[in-house]
Amino acid sequence: MTNRPTPESGDPFEEIVGAETGRDPDLAVIEAGSRTLRTQAGPPKGDVPARPADPETDRALREVEAELAGRWPETKLDPSLDRMRALMDVLGQPQRGYPSIHITGTNGKTSTARMIEGLLTAFDLRTGRYSSPHVQSVTERISLDGEPIAPERFVETYRDLVPFVEMVDSRQEHRLSFFEVLTGMAYAAFADAPVDVAVVEVGMGGSWDATNVIDAGVAVITPIALDHTDRLGGTPQEIAVEKTGIVKPDATVVLAQQTVEAASVVLRHAVQVDATVAREGMEFGVVSRELAVGGQLLTLRGLGGEYPGIFLPLHGEHMAHNAAVALAAVEAFFGVGAVRARTLDPEIVREAFAAVTSPGRLEVVRTSPPVVLDAAHNPAGARAAAAAASEAFGFSRLIGVVGPSGGKDVRGLLEAFEPVLAEVVVTRNATLRAMDVDELAALAVEVFGEDRVRVEPRLDDALEAAITLAEEEDEYATAGVLVTGSVITVGEARLLLGRER
């Protein structure tokens, strides 16, 4: 393992020894909410901000959101870093002002990023985190010190960047996209803070992703599976080629468990750029895990040794593996396993993991009957969510509310959930990207059978229908509702169920 530069604030070992756009106006029911659905919603939890309470701030934020929405959406891509490099040039290279940890992969990126952020913050470092997509508010994408950027600061950062964005727009064949402008805002906000370290999640792929203008000393690759195959390739090997583009010379690669084909691509690239690789299952991993109330109890093996007694308030075996990857990434950042043969302070590590949240990832947002949200949107994510829901909750009967986006492997997603869902209510979210509900229903009937499928085009109606089905269960049994298929659907359901801060 190679040592990573430490921030100017000091050596932690010595001091401590961690938008979606395009709403369909005909489906604009989400912000109005549903009084019936809200009646039994639990208390607010997590760091998903509500709309600003101040009318002027809310107005300014809506203006910025509208201007961003007028640009190319995240789903429209021109694979090139030319525009981002030009923007960084005119901004004075803000992304060079702090060390970074860069995260790619197919599933688990956001949860892993949040765990890395939590660990770094626990070790008294100022952090900036850039993640996508957002659950409810675009401001979630840029976090400072573990909290979403304040709406006032979000607006101010955007307005400061506008002249530079327009300058770059005038010189390029295509204007900067929604995601490119947000990425520039994040890098500028981190430099302005200033942060000690940035935790950056790619939007898609790696090589040509807008975030890939940083030179990260630690590159994290979460499990690679098939998703965005029209843009990244149709096999794990082809997708891995794109993902490894974030690995820079002399970096440390923290590699989650992969297929042999994907792992071989990463290892080959690491040799070419003289990067060090830490592999899950070899240099680090999950030693043990057992269920606990509200989460799971872990023993993790890091690059410097074992960390027993870690409580992780998130469900599922996949989250335990995300935790192991996050721990190894932070150890690599601090140089553990290279110049230091000791672990990070175990108590601080335990405190950091115990405080982790990941909204929309097997998140319980209602009781009686329980409603669980999970943002799984591809077959691999659905299999992990299905296994975790079965393990963690033990529902006697589980009703699914499924609202995916178009262009996904929806059949594969439905097939992954079929063994654990007694019935499924198919629906759509309030964006133009949502899959046509009749097409979705036809697929669902093929997978589940006609008697297990119900169609409710509006999400609020779908939630009410699923909750009613769950309430029909015997009083001594436990039935639940799982809302899934898309981050967008989960965010809208969260809002309908009153889960705002």
N, C-alpha and C positions, 0 to 999 in steps of 0.2 A: 504493500500500500504506500502511496506517496503522500507526503504531507501537504495540507492545504493552507493557504495564507489565512491568518486569523485577523479579525477586525482590529481597528485601532483602539477599540474600547478596552482591550486587554485580553489575556489568555484565560479562558473559562476554567481551565484546570487549576490555575494558580488562584483564581478568585473564588472558586466554588468547590474544588476537589474533595437546555430546549424550545345577449339581448335578442333575446329573440325579437325579431321584427316581423311586420307583415300580418297584423291581426285582421281576421275576417270580421267586418263590422256586423254581419248577420249573427255572429256568435259572441258578441260582446256582452256576455252575462257575468263574466268573472269578477270584475271589481264591485258589482252590485252585491255579490255574495248570495247566501241563502240562509234565512233565519232558521229554518228547520235544521240545516246541517250544523249551524254554529252552536246550537243549544248545549251540546255535550262536548264541545271541543275542550281540550285540556288547556292549561295555562301556557302562555307563550314560552318558547324555549328555542335555544339555538341562536345563531347570529345571522339571521335573515332579516334585514331591516324593512320596516313598513314605509309607506310614502311619508315624506317630510311633513311634520305637523304645521310648520309655518307656510302659509299660502304662497308667499313670494318665492320661497325656496323651492316649493313644489312646482310652481310655474316655471322657474328657471330650469329646473331639472327636466321637466317635460319638453321644454324647448331644445335642450341638448339632445335628449333621446330622439326627438323628431329629426334633428339634423343628422344624427348618426344613422337613423333609419333610412335616410335618403341616399346613403352610400350602398355599395355592394354589400349584400348580407354575407354572413359567414358561409353559407352554402354555395356561394358563387366565388370561384377561385381562379386566380391567374398565377400558377406556380412560379413565383419569382421573389427574390429578396431585394430586387433593385429599388422598389419604392421605400421599403423599410430602411435600407442603407442610406438612401438619400435623406429620409426624415431624420435619422440619427445624426447624419452629417450636419444638417442645418441646426439641430438642437445642441450640438457640441458633444455628442457621444455620451449621453447621460448614463447609458447602460454599462459604461466602463468604470463608473464611480463606486462600485461595490462588488464583492464576490457574489456568485450565483450558484444555485443548485437547480438544474434543469431536469424536468420530468416529462417522459413520453411513455407510450404504451397504449394498449387498447382499453383496458378496464382498470379501475382503481387509482387513476391519476389524482383526482381531486381529494379523495380520502387520504391518500399517501401524502399529498402536499400539505394538507391540514395537520397531519401528525408531525411532519417535519417542522412546520411552522411552530407548532406547540412546543416541541422539544427545544428549538432554538430560543424561543421566547422565555422558556423556563430557565435557560442559562444566561438570562439577562442580556440578550442581543436584541437590538431593534430589527424587526423583520418587515419585509414587504412580500406579499404573496399575490400572484396573478393567476387566476383560475378561470375556466370557462366550461360550459355555459353557466349562466346564473340560474338560480332557482326561482326567485321572485323579482329582485331588483338588480339592475345593471351595476349598481355601486358595489355589489358583492364581489365583483370580479377583481377589484383592487383593494387589498387589505393592508393596513399598517398596524403593526404591533398586535396582530390577531383580530382586529376589528375592521369591518368594511369601512372604506373611506367615507367620511362625512359627505352628505350630498352637496353642501356648500363648497367643500374642497374639490369634489368631483367636477362641479360646474366651473370653478375657478381654473382648474387644471386644463379643462377642455378649452376654455376661452383663451388661456395663455398660449395654447398650441395652435389655435386656428390660423394665425398668420403664416406659421411655418408649414402647416398642412396645405394651405392654399398655394404656397410657393412651390412645394413638391408637386402638387396636382398639376400646376401649369407646365411642368417640365416633363411629365410622364405620359405615356400613351393612355394609361388608365388611372383614374383617381384612386387615392388610398381607400381601402375598403373599411367597413365598420370595424372589423377585427384589427386591422392594421392601425387605425387611429387609436383604438382602445389600448393596444399594446404600447404605442408611443406614449400615451397618457400614463400608463403604469410605470414605464421606465423613467419618465420625467418626475412623477410623484415620488418614486423611491429615491431619486437623486436629491430632490428638494427636501425630503424629510429630515436628514438623510438616514437611510437604513444601514445596518451593519451587514446584512445579507438579504438577497432576494431569492424567493422560492418561486420558480416560474414553471407553469404547466403549459405544454404546447397546446395549440388549438386542434391541429390535425397533422399527423405524420411527424415530420422532424426536419428533414433536409431543407425544405423550402417554406417551412412554417414561419409566420411573421415573427415569432419569438426568437428565432434562431440567429439573431444578431448579437447575442451575448456569447461570452467565452467562458462557460461554466467549468469550474474545477471539478465538480461532481455531477455526473450524468446518471439519472435514474431511469431504468427501463422496466416498467411494470409488465404484467403478462400480455403477450401479443396474441391477438386472435383476429378473426375475419370481421372487419367493419370498414365502411367507406371503401369498399373494394373497387368501385369505379374510379377512384382517385389514387389509391395507395397500392393496388395490386390484388390479384385474386388468390394468392397463396401466402402462408405465414412467412415464407422466405422473402417474397417480394415486399411485403409490408415491413419486415425487419430491416430491409435495405433502407427504406425511407426513415424509419425510426432511428437508426444508428447515425443519422446525419447530425444529431446533436452532440455526438461524442467528439471532443476536440483533442488535439495532441496533448499528451501527458496528463490527461484527465483521469479520474477514477470513475469507473462504471460500476454502479450498483445494480446487479441484474437479478430480477425476480425469476421465479421458476418459469421455464419456457419449454416449448417443444424442442426436440433435438434440432430440427431444421432451423428454427428461429435463433436458437442459441448459437449455432455454428456460424451464422451470418454475423452476429454481434462479436463473437470471439475473433473472427477473421478480421473484421474492421479494427478491433482494438489492437491487434498486432500491427496493422498497417500504420496506425497513428501513435503507436507506443503508449497506449493507455493501459492502466491497471484495471483488472476486472475482479470484483468481489461477487461471488455467485451464491444465491440462496440455495441451501442444501449442502453447501461446501464450506465457504468461509463464514456464513451466518445462517440463521434460520429460526424456526419455531421448535423449541425443545418439547414443550407440552402445552396443552390448553384444556380447560374444563369450563363447563357452563357455570355462570354465576348470576345472581339476581341483577338484572339490568345490563348484562354484558357477558364478559368471559374473563377468566383468570389465566394469565400466560406466564411461561418462562421462555425468555428469548435468549438466543445465543448471538451476541454481537461480534464485531471484529476484535474486541478486546477481552471478551469473556462472557459469562452468563449473567442475566438479569432476572432473578426469580420474583414472584409475587407481584406481577404487573396486572392491575385491573384495567381492562379496556371496556368502556361503556358503549361498545358497538357490537352488533351481532354478526355471526358467521365466520366460518373458517377462513374465508378470503380476507376478512378484516384482520385476522391474526397475522396472515402473511404480509398484508400491507404494513402492519406495525413493525414486523421484522425488517422489511425493506426501508422504512422510514428511519428506524434506529441505526441501521448500517450506513445510511446516507449521512446522518448527522455525525456519526463516529468518523466517517471518511472526511467530512468537512473539517473536523477538529484534529485529524491526523492519527486517530486511534488505529492501531494495527500496523502503523508504520514506525514513527519515532516514539510512540507511546505504547507500552505493553499493558496498560491498565484500562479499566472501564471508565465510562462517564460516571458521575455520582449517581448510584442506584436510586437514592431517595428522590432526587430531582427528576430522574427518568420516570419513576412511578407517578409522581405528582403530575407530570406533563401528560402522560397517557390517560390518567384518570379524569382529566379535564377535557379530553378531546370530544368534539362534536362533528357530525357530518350530516347536515340537513338533507333530507330526501334520500338517505341511504338506510333502508330498513328502520325508518323513523316512525315511532308510534305517535300519532297526532290526535287520537280520540280513543276513549274507552267506552265500553258498554253499548254496542260491541266494539272491540278494538279495530281501529283503522291504521294500517301500516303503509307507508309510502316508500317506494324504491324506484330509482331512476334507471333501472336496467333497460337497455334499448337495443341489445344484440343478444344472440343465443348464448354466448359465453357468460355475459352478465346475468342473463335470466337463469341459467343453471345455478350460478352461485347464489342468487337471491332466493330461488326456490329451495335449495338445500338449507340455507340459513333460516328461512322462515319456518321450515319444518322442524329444524333443530331447536330454535330459540323459543318458539311460541307454542308448539304442540296443539294447534287448533284442531278441533274435531271436524271442522268443515271450514274451508277457506274459499271466499268468493273473490274473483278477480275483476278489477276494473282496468281495462287495457285500452290505451289511446296512443298508438305509436305515430311517428312521423312517416311520411312516404319515402320510398327509396331505400328502405331497410329490409333486412331478411326477417320479415314479419312471421312467415311460416316457421322459421327456425326458433323465433322467440316464443311463439305460441306452443310449439312442440316441447320446448324446455319447461314451460309452466304447466302443461297438461297434467302431469302426474300428481300435482299438488293442489290444483284448483278443481273444486267440485263443480262450480259453474263460473261462467265468465260473462261480464257485461261489457260489450264493446262500445266504444264511444270515440270522440275526437276532442282535441283541445281547440282553443280559439285562435289558431294561427293558420295561415295559408299553407304551411308545410304539412299539416295534419293529413293522415291517410284517409281517403274516402271511406266513410263508415260502412257503406254497402259492400265495398271490396273487402274490407276488414271482416265483416260479418260472414261473407262467403268463405274466406279462409278459415275463420274460427269454426264454422260448421264442419268443414272438412277434417279439422283436427280434433274437435271436442264432440261432434255430433250435435244435431239440431236441438235436442232436448236440454243441452247444457249451455246454450248460447242465448243471450238476450241482447237486443240492440236498443241503445238510448243515445241518439245523436248529440245531445247536450250533456256536458260533463256533470253539471249539478244534478240533472235527472239520473244520470248513471250512478252517482254516489248514493243518492237516496234509494235507488232500486237495490243496490248491493247491500246497503245497511239494512234495508227491510228484509232481504233474503237471509242475512245473518241473524237478525232478531227472531226469525221464525224457528230457530234451533231450540231444542229442548232446554229448559232452564238450567239443567245440570251439566249441559255440554258447553263447550266454548267454541263459538264460530267467530271468524274474523274476516276483514276485508283487506285485500292487497291492491293498491293503486300503482300501476306501473306502465312501462312502454316508452316513456320519454321523460327527460328532465322537464320539458315544458308542461306536460300533463301533470307531473308531480307538483310543480310550482303552482299551477292553477288550483289543484286540489287542496294544496296547503293553504292557499288564500281563502278558498271557499269554506274550509274547516276552521277558519279563524286563527291560523297558526302564524301570527305576525308578532314581531317584537314591538 
